Amino acid sequence: MSRRTLAVLALGAFVTTLDNTIVAAGAPSIARELGLDVGALQWVALGYMLPFAGLLPVAGALVDRWGRRPALTAALLAFGAGAAAGGLAGSAWLLVAARVLQGIAAAFLVPGLLSLLRTNLDARGRTLGAAVWTACLAAALALGPALGGVLSEYCGWAWIFFVNLPFVAAMLVLLPSTVPPGRDAGTRAPPASAMVLVTASLVLLTTALAEPRLRLPLLAAGTALGVAFLVRERRAAERLVPPALTGNRVFLGSLGLQLLWGLGISGIFFFTPLLHQEFVGLGPAGAGLPLVLVAVAVGAATPLVPSAVARHGPLRTVAAGLVVVGAGLLALAAVNHVPSLWPRVPGMVLIGAGSAFTVPMTSHALDVVAERYSGTASGLLTAARELSSALGVALIGAVLTAVRAARLEAGVPAGAALAGGYTAGLLVAAGLTFAGALLAVRVPASRAAGTSSPRDKRAVP
């Protein structure tokens, strides 16, 4: 079962992340064929991102309630239906609706799959499984823009969505032999009021990043609903997020690490193809290809992760990985004034290799969570990653835009001005990554899963 579990994890991590990155390269083709302006075009991406991020905490709890096999089966069927509808869409709103369906499905798919780390694998297998998950995630991040450009140019933009279908079919075949039927004993239906409050808050806060004209009211409304959710959680007898998670310092520390890593890396990944086109001089299809180096470095370093964890522990391994990522970002910043690709290669390799060693922050967090909360915990960890991705794009984008505008006013050419803004973004990202390394060494250590008895596992706070 362990090999099949790893295969399902690999396919799920790749396809759900690919769907978040592949659209960017095909966006110009979609805009031309469907007659979309920039404001409408961004909702092709946001239609996936908003329900994905907003529903993740709720979806994890519902996966625990409904059972993993029925929840994952339904999610895969909905994801495939959304992909097919997106490829066949002849209007903007049908395309956005298809993306929303995929985002909803992904919100259930990801925590359901991540919970298999806790339920199907032993302690060493969890570390390997988390490494496989992150390696495939990084591969999708790196390959998505390049694959989207190639498919749009040679096959048509519809294949950006149709390419999901083989992954869905393979996972549906593997699922019955990987995920047992039934659900964990003791699970309860999550409270409806908490689900509405947290989902509405996350969707409003994320939408505020994409709608500058409505940013203040959306931020105010999202913040108010978020505060209401926190107050409700403190006072309610039945919570959406169990006290076993909110009182677990290891789990909370892992959430913080996810946020800091995503804030730094996601914005850089998002703007790298733009820099490669406007400053380095690469074409649309080739602009994303250098990011393949990051995926290669992640894959090369991944087999070394389990032995590093066994020798140094998960927290020191994560801290070292974040330091290497930060060093890679600084290496890119040092050569970013050069309009050439080759000086950037060492920095990209360092970012990829370091990212591979950050995977224990997920497996370690799940290792100290009782099985009945594994879906909820997985949903929260993934929600932290998705929200940090959106916030990271906004933060690095704001820094890049401000510095670029200042340089343009000073008479700097457009390409060099963009490069200056990108350098500033790299420095901010490096600072956030080093802050994550400091947090990693301050997260309290805990006993590994393999040394705990079943009773101990249920008693983990």
C-alpha positions as MATLAB code, in Angstrom:
seq = 'MSRRTLAVLALGAFVTTLDNTIVAAGAPSIARELGLDVGALQWVALGYMLPFAGLLPVAGALVDRWGRRPALTAALLAFGAGAAAGGLAGSAWLLVAARVLQGIAAAFLVPGLLSLLRTNLDARGRTLGAAVWTACLAAALALGPALGGVLSEYCGWAWIFFVNLPFVAAMLVLLPSTVPPGRDAGTRAPPASAMVLVTASLVLLTTALAEPRLRLPLLAAGTALGVAFLVRERRAAERLVPPALTGNRVFLGSLGLQLLWGLGISGIFFFTPLLHQEFVGLGPAGAGLPLVLVAVAVGAATPLVPSAVARHGPLRTVAAGLVVVGAGLLALAAVNHVPSLWPRVPGMVLIGAGSAFTVPMTSHALDVVAERYSGTASGLLTAARELSSALGVALIGAVLTAVRAARLEAGVPAGAALAGGYTAGLLVAAGLTFAGALLAVRVPASRAAGTSSPRDKRAVP';
ca = [
       0.000    0.000    0.000;
       2.891    2.381    0.713;
       4.011    2.538   -2.929;
       0.477    3.159   -4.121;
       0.065    5.824   -1.432;
       3.208    7.569   -2.624;
       1.968    7.364   -6.227;
      -1.401    8.915   -5.316;
       0.325   11.641   -3.303;
       2.671   12.418   -6.192;
      -0.146   12.635   -8.752;
      -2.344   14.752   -6.472;
       0.382   17.202   -5.515;
       1.406   17.672   -9.140;
      -2.034   18.142  -10.707;
      -3.523   20.458   -8.054;
      -0.446   22.689   -8.120;
      -0.084   22.524  -11.903;
      -3.622   23.850  -12.264;
      -2.577   26.885  -10.237;
       0.463   27.739  -12.415;
      -0.174   26.496  -15.936;
      -2.855   29.105  -16.699;
      -0.478   32.075  -16.466;
       1.402   31.220  -19.671;
      -1.818   30.569  -21.601;
      -3.591   33.698  -20.385;
      -2.790   35.837  -23.476;
      -4.225   33.170  -25.800;
      -7.358   32.871  -23.655;
      -7.776   36.650  -23.629;
      -7.489   36.910  -27.412;
      -9.939   34.108  -28.173;
     -12.569   35.011  -25.567;
     -12.120   38.791  -25.815;
     -11.141   39.329  -22.176;
      -9.524   42.425  -20.716;
      -6.965   42.240  -17.908;
      -9.581   42.673  -15.184;
     -11.661   39.755  -16.444;
      -8.631   37.619  -17.246;
      -7.343   37.594  -13.681;
     -10.545   35.885  -12.562;
      -9.570   32.821  -14.596;
      -6.832   32.368  -12.002;
      -8.757   33.723   -9.016;
     -11.716   31.471   -9.785;
      -9.470   28.560   -8.831;
      -7.488   30.230   -6.063;
     -10.298   31.764   -3.991;
     -12.430   28.648   -3.341;
      -9.266   26.578   -2.961;
      -7.844   28.784   -0.212;
     -11.166   29.738    1.378;
     -12.585   26.220    1.710;
      -9.458   24.393    2.854;
     -10.017   24.627    6.653;
     -13.637   23.543    6.247;
     -12.853   20.863    3.688;
     -10.320   19.171    5.946;
     -12.899   18.834    8.714;
     -15.508   17.508    6.275;
     -13.070   14.918    4.905;
     -12.633   13.640    8.463;
     -16.419   13.564    8.842;
     -17.391   11.949    5.519;
     -14.499    9.515    5.208;
     -11.468    9.742    2.934;
     -12.488    7.401    0.116;
     -15.924    8.935   -0.672;
     -14.578   12.490   -0.217;
     -11.577   11.895   -2.484;
     -13.638   10.085   -5.119;
     -16.171   12.928   -5.292;
     -13.385   15.527   -5.369;
     -11.583   13.783   -8.232;
     -14.767   13.484  -10.297;
     -15.560   17.186   -9.731;
     -11.975   18.192  -10.559;
     -12.074   16.246  -13.807;
     -15.485   17.676  -14.726;
     -14.184   21.195  -14.135;
     -11.116   20.517  -16.303;
     -13.257   19.205  -19.166;
     -15.692   22.121  -18.888;
     -12.816   24.603  -18.856;
     -11.337   23.194  -22.038;
     -14.709   23.309  -23.781;
     -15.711   26.759  -22.480;
     -16.755   29.268  -25.113;
     -17.307   32.237  -22.822;
     -15.507   33.940  -19.974;
     -18.096   33.150  -17.318;
     -18.326   29.480  -18.239;
     -14.555   29.275  -17.992;
     -14.542   31.014  -14.587;
     -17.342   28.710  -13.371;
     -15.297   25.678  -14.433;
     -12.312   27.063  -12.544;
     -14.460   27.584   -9.435;
     -15.558   23.934   -9.602;
     -11.925   22.850   -9.850;
     -10.966   25.069   -6.914;
     -13.738   23.621   -4.735;
     -12.668   20.091   -5.670;
      -8.993   20.841   -4.986;
      -9.889   22.175   -1.523;
     -11.204   18.705   -0.617;
      -8.635   16.783   -2.611;
      -5.499   18.221   -1.012;
      -6.279   17.706    2.710;
      -7.751   14.287    1.957;
      -4.536   13.234    0.225;
      -2.239   14.776    2.826;
      -4.083   12.960    5.593;
      -2.842    9.704    4.004;
       0.629   10.645    5.241;
      -0.695   10.172    8.748;
      -2.978    7.172    8.208;
      -1.122    5.007    5.638;
       2.577    5.523    6.408;
       4.913    5.003    9.352;
       7.230    7.708   10.699;
       9.953    7.221    8.075;
       7.337    6.801    5.353;
       5.724   10.090    6.365;
       9.010   11.903    5.865;
       9.460   10.272    2.456;
       5.827   10.941    1.552;
       6.094   14.607    2.494;
       9.289   14.833    0.457;
       7.550   13.272   -2.558;
       4.618   15.669   -2.128;
       6.848   18.740   -1.991;
       9.043   17.527   -4.844;
       5.985   17.117   -7.086;
       4.600   20.447   -5.902;
       7.870   22.171   -6.776;
       7.997   20.369  -10.120;
       4.491   21.629  -10.959;
       5.427   25.146   -9.893;
       8.478   25.072  -12.127;
       7.009   23.216  -15.113;
       3.597   24.892  -15.119;
       4.514   28.144  -16.899;
       6.668   26.363  -19.488;
       4.105   23.628  -20.137;
       1.323   26.194  -20.418;
       3.280   28.152  -22.995;
       4.073   25.091  -25.084;
       0.494   23.760  -25.014;
      -0.987   27.159  -25.856;
       1.384   27.687  -28.745;
       1.218   24.252  -30.350;
      -2.068   22.619  -29.210;
      -4.381   25.467  -28.215;
      -5.204   26.855  -24.781;
      -7.970   24.254  -24.164;
      -5.252   21.655  -23.580;
      -4.121   23.596  -20.510;
      -7.254   22.128  -18.916;
      -7.505   18.801  -20.758;
      -4.016   17.857  -19.553;
      -5.506   17.318  -16.073;
      -7.696   14.411  -17.164;
      -5.047   11.627  -17.356;
      -3.919   12.455  -13.808;
      -7.507   12.272  -12.545;
      -8.084    8.931  -14.276;
      -4.906    7.401  -12.811;
      -5.822    8.512   -9.292;
      -9.346    7.089   -9.596;
      -7.833    3.734  -10.567;
      -5.411    3.732   -7.596;
      -7.828    5.046   -4.985;
      -9.773    1.847   -4.071;
      -6.572   -0.056   -3.229;
      -5.037    2.892   -1.372;
      -7.783    4.416    0.764;
      -9.915    2.104    2.933;
     -13.670    2.675    3.105;
     -15.395    4.113    6.170;
     -14.416    6.982    8.413;
     -12.573    7.446   11.692;
     -14.556    6.835   14.839;
     -15.426    9.855   16.914;
     -15.673   12.362   14.073;
     -18.473   14.906   14.212;
     -20.047   17.250   11.723;
     -18.190   20.603   11.812;
     -20.286   23.555   13.082;
     -22.031   25.387   10.240;
     -21.591   28.893   11.680;
     -17.837   28.459   12.001;
     -17.604   27.125    8.432;
     -19.469   30.147    7.041;
     -17.439   32.662    9.043;
     -13.974   31.305    8.224;
     -14.718   30.642    4.538;
     -16.277   34.078    3.977;
     -13.415   35.766    5.820;
     -10.684   34.040    3.802;
     -12.455   34.635    0.470;
     -13.011   38.344    1.224;
      -9.436   38.891    2.403;
      -8.009   37.133   -0.660;
     -10.347   38.994   -3.033;
      -9.164   42.282   -1.521;
      -5.719   41.600   -2.983;
      -7.121   41.464   -6.517;
      -9.599   44.353   -6.346;
      -7.753   47.588   -5.477;
     -10.882   49.722   -5.856;
     -12.723   47.680   -3.212;
      -9.691   46.785   -1.102;
     -10.570   48.733    2.064;
     -14.200   47.564    2.421;
     -13.242   43.996    1.538;
     -10.408   44.021    4.059;
     -12.692   45.487    6.721;
     -15.431   42.925    6.087;
     -13.000   40.011    5.927;
     -11.237   41.121    9.107;
     -14.542   41.554   10.950;
     -15.679   38.059    9.981;
     -12.275   36.662   10.943;
     -12.487   38.260   14.385;
     -16.028   36.917   14.768;
     -14.728   33.444   13.918;
     -11.954   33.691   16.528;
     -14.392   34.896   19.190;
     -16.785   32.107   18.310;
     -14.007   29.504   18.511;
     -12.927   30.688   21.962;
     -16.439   30.538   23.396;
     -17.996   27.560   21.623;
     -18.077   24.080   23.094;
     -17.830   22.577   19.601;
     -15.017   24.129   17.566;
     -14.150   23.931   13.889;
     -10.439   23.798   14.792;
     -10.057   21.340   17.693;
      -8.208   22.478   20.834;
      -5.828   19.580   20.165;
      -4.505   21.642   17.219;
      -4.716   25.200   18.571;
      -2.898   24.075   21.716;
      -0.141   22.267   19.853;
       2.915   24.527   19.563;
       4.583   22.250   17.020;
       1.559   22.440   14.750;
       1.199   26.220   15.153;
       4.913   26.652   14.467;
       4.547   24.661   11.253;
       1.700   26.942   10.166;
       3.987   29.931   10.723;
       6.754   28.296    8.692;
       4.348   27.630    5.817;
       3.294   31.280    5.813;
       6.848   32.663    5.822;
       8.108   30.243    3.150;
       5.113   30.952    0.890;
       5.305   34.725    1.362;
       8.880   34.706    0.152;
       8.920   32.092   -2.610;
       5.493   32.386   -4.245;
       5.818   36.015   -5.287;
       9.264   35.394   -6.765;
       8.003   32.425   -8.778;
       5.064   34.444  -10.059;
       7.160   37.349  -11.404;
      10.160   35.372  -12.690;
       8.693   34.599  -16.177;
       7.834   38.290  -16.599;
      11.411   39.289  -15.784;
      12.770   36.664  -18.184;
      10.660   38.087  -20.997;
      11.097   41.818  -20.444;
      14.694   41.945  -19.177;
      16.521   38.735  -20.121;
      14.840   38.612  -23.556;
      13.322   35.119  -23.592;
      10.112   34.291  -25.465;
       6.774   33.387  -23.816;
       7.314   29.625  -24.012;
      10.953   29.844  -22.937;
      10.444   32.309  -20.087;
       9.292   29.593  -17.700;
      11.818   26.957  -18.743;
      14.626   28.140  -16.398;
      12.365   27.331  -13.451;
      12.810   23.678  -14.405;
      16.230   23.993  -12.746;
      14.463   24.520   -9.436;
      12.431   21.342   -9.925;
      15.550   19.370  -10.879;
      17.349   20.592   -7.768;
      14.385   19.651   -5.569;
      14.298   16.173   -7.079;
      18.042   15.703   -6.681;
      18.024   16.777   -3.026;
      14.840   14.934   -1.986;
      16.492   11.490   -1.416;
      18.827   13.135    1.120;
      16.003   14.465    3.300;
      15.120   11.319    5.328;
      18.738   10.750    6.389;
      19.122   14.434    7.314;
      16.014   14.229    9.493;
      17.242   11.036   11.149;
      20.614   12.610   11.924;
      19.718   16.205   12.797;
      15.994   16.138   13.547;
      13.195   17.728   11.540;
      13.453   21.258   12.912;
      17.187   21.701   12.294;
      16.748   20.181    8.843;
      14.000   22.707    8.030;
      16.054   25.601    9.393;
      19.051   24.593    7.278;
      16.842   24.262    4.203;
      15.401   27.746    4.702;
      18.893   29.195    5.116;
      19.906   27.619    1.791;
      16.768   29.019    0.114;
      17.582   32.471    1.502;
      21.151   32.168    0.221;
      19.797   31.303   -3.225;
      17.556   34.373   -3.213;
      20.514   36.566   -2.260;
      22.614   34.944   -5.007;
      19.926   35.872   -7.546;
      19.765   39.416   -6.210;
      23.553   39.792   -6.591;
      23.462   39.001  -10.333;
      20.013   40.296  -11.255;
      21.419   43.416  -12.929;
      22.946   41.182  -15.631;
      20.507   40.525  -18.541;
      21.680   36.940  -18.958;
      20.331   33.580  -17.801;
      23.485   31.679  -16.869;
      24.535   33.805  -13.841;
      21.130   32.976  -12.309;
      21.623   29.211  -12.388;
      23.458   28.821   -9.019;
      20.790   30.795   -7.185;
      17.975   28.730   -8.709;
      19.735   25.496   -7.803;
      20.164   26.656   -4.204;
      16.486   27.620   -3.955;
      15.412   24.205   -5.228;
      17.816   22.194   -3.091;
      16.954   24.169    0.036;
      13.227   23.830   -0.569;
      13.563   20.038   -0.555;
      14.818   20.205    3.033;
      11.821   22.231    4.210;
       9.393   19.321    3.720;
       9.723   17.931    7.280;
       7.760   20.940    8.557;
       4.655   19.272    7.096;
       5.400   15.667    8.068;
       6.527   16.687   11.574;
       3.330   18.671   12.151;
       1.158   15.738   11.034;
       3.256   13.348   13.095;
       2.090   14.911   16.392;
      -1.599   15.084   15.423;
      -4.076   12.331   16.311;
      -5.417   10.392   13.320;
      -8.970   11.646   13.785;
      -7.721   15.227   13.198;
      -5.400   14.461   10.284;
      -7.760   15.834    7.616;
      -8.381   19.052    9.559;
      -4.667   19.493   10.210;
      -3.797   18.854    6.558;
      -6.417   21.375    5.461;
      -5.042   24.051    7.772;
      -1.448   23.465    6.637;
      -2.451   23.667    2.987;
      -4.629   26.727    3.633;
      -1.612   28.443    5.165;
       0.392   27.635    2.044;
      -2.292   28.817   -0.386;
      -3.009   32.024    1.509;
       0.688   32.774    1.835;
       0.980   32.297   -1.938;
      -1.684   34.923   -2.605;
      -0.245   37.290   -0.010;
       3.274   36.665   -1.315;
       2.298   37.659   -4.849;
       0.675   40.814   -3.468;
       3.630   41.691   -1.221;
       6.408   41.061   -3.732;
       4.242   42.697   -6.406;
       3.809   45.827   -4.300;
       7.560   46.059   -3.652;
       8.387   45.405   -7.309;
       5.844   47.937   -8.559;
       6.970   50.689   -6.173;
      10.671   50.311   -6.978;
       9.997   49.970  -10.702;
       7.884   53.145  -10.727;
      10.582   55.083   -8.897;
      13.239   53.960  -11.364;
      11.072   54.764  -14.366;
      10.595   58.288  -13.017;
      14.374   58.546  -12.729;
      14.732   57.732  -16.438;
      15.849   54.098  -16.125;
      14.831   51.917  -19.124;
      11.767   49.747  -18.601;
      13.591   46.416  -18.515;
      16.223   47.622  -16.057;
      13.537   49.255  -13.910;
      11.687   45.947  -13.714;
      14.923   44.204  -12.782;
      15.475   46.719   -9.984;
      12.020   46.034   -8.585;
      12.613   42.295   -8.842;
      15.900   42.661   -6.935;
      14.072   44.480   -4.137;
      11.506   41.672   -4.091;
      14.303   39.104   -3.824;
      15.734   40.887   -0.789;
      12.342   40.998    0.922;
      11.803   37.301    0.147;
      15.237   36.440    1.560;
      14.421   38.309    4.775;
      11.160   36.388    5.189;
      12.944   33.091    4.544;
      15.645   33.790    7.132;
      12.885   34.732    9.598;
      11.395   31.295    8.928;
      14.764   29.686    9.711;
      14.848   31.476   13.072;
      11.300   30.330   13.805;
      12.185   26.725   12.923;
      14.890   26.521   15.604;
      12.479   27.955   18.181;
       9.620   25.502   17.551;
       9.629   23.073   20.495;
      10.828   19.574   19.775;
       8.438   16.666   20.280;
       8.700   12.917   20.481;
       8.613   11.197   17.102;
       5.586    9.169   16.129;
       7.547    5.994   15.992;
       8.345    6.208   19.748;
       4.775    6.789   20.857;
       2.215    4.242   21.841;
      -1.321    4.400   20.452;
      -2.484    5.865   23.724;
       0.247    8.503   23.575;
      -0.759    9.395   20.034;
      -4.335   10.043   21.074;
      -3.143   12.141   23.986;
      -0.976   14.517   21.979;
      -2.261   18.043   22.785;
];
